[in-house]
Amino acid sequence: MNKTLYERLGEIKGITKLVDDVVDIHMINPSVSPRFLPLKERPEQLAVIKQHTVNFFCAGSGGPQTYGGRDMVSTHKGMNISEQEFLAVVDDIMEAMDKNSLGEEEKKDVLAILYSLKEQVIRL
């Protein structure tokens, strides 16, 4: 039987680690760090964002978690995220996936999800 993407990413434990690593990489990526560094001074808000991201990723990859946050358009509206920033975020996610020894199939599946959300994120 084929495993879900959720299972292949290591279920909630693996996805939580992946999200933590992605945020750490965002913090040092000059293309997106200006959006993330202010969150270091608001650890409670950063924790909420991370938890929403974990739940979003778990639910979207076949896990039992429920995502109760805002939709992608509402979340990103007014941020005016550029194509370059979107690509930088995608690169950071791929780097974190490498760091967590996730395979090519998992990367392809995550890329497909990310690109399916692109129009709900950029230039809003």
N, C-alpha and C positions, 0 to 999 in steps of 0.2 A: 504494500500500500504506500502511495506517495505521501510524504510529509508536507504539511502546510508550510508556507513561508514563516509563519510564526514559530513553528517547531524548529525549522532550519536556522532561524536567527537566535535560538537559545531560549525561546519563550520569554516570559517577563524578565527574568534575571539577565538574559543576554541582551534584550532590547534596552533595558535600563542602563546597562553598561555601555551599550552603543550610543545612546542619547547623551550620557555623561561625557563620553569621549568626543562626540560631535561638538558639544558646547565648548569643551576645553579647546578644541581646534579652532572654532569660531572666534574665541577670545584672542587668539594670536594671529588670525588671518587679517591682514590689513584691509582687504576688500570688504569684510563684513564686521570686523571688530568694533567699529564705532556704534553699531547697533546693539552689540552684546555687552561691551565693557561696562556701560552704566548699570547693568543688572548686578554686577559684583557688589555694588553699594546697596542693593535691595535684595538680599538673599532670600527673603520670603517670596518675593515675586518671581525670582529665578526658579525657586523650587516648584512653584505652581506651574510655570511655563514648562519645566522639565516633565512634571507629572502629566500635564495635558499631552505633551509630545509622546511620552511613553504610551499613554492610553490610546492616542490616535494611531500610533504605529502598531500597537498590539491588535486593536480592533480591525485595522485595515489589512493586516497580514494573516488574519484568520484566527486570532486569539479570542478568548472569552470576555476580555475586558470591554467596557463600554466607554465610548468617548462622549463626554458631556460638555465639551467646550464649544466655542463659536465655530461656524463654518469657515472655510479658508478665505473666502472673499471678505467677510466681516473682520476677520483677524488681520488681514493685510491691507485693507482699505486705508488710504491716506499715507501709507508708508512709501509709496512710489518706488518700489523695489525695481532695480534695473535688471536687464538680462545678464549683465556681468556679475551682479550680486547673486542672482539665482544660480549661475554656473559655479560661482565660488562656493556656495552652500553645497551644491551637488558634489563638487570636488572634495569638500571637507567630509561629507558623508562617506564617500568612497574611501578616503584615507582612514576614517574610523573603522570602516568595514575591514580594510586590510589589517589594521592594528588588532582587530578582534578575530583574525584568521577566518573570515567568512569567504566562501567560495564564489567562483564566477557566476554560477547560476543564481545565487542569492543577490549578487550585485546587479545582474541583469533584471531580476524581478523588482528590486528596489528602484533601479533607474526608471523602469516602466511606470511605476507608481509616481515617482517624482515628476516625470515629464507629463503624466496625465493631469497633474495639479498645476502645472506651470502657468496656464492662463488665469488661474484663480489666485495667483500670487503677484505676478509682475505688473508694473505700470498701473497700479490701482490708486 
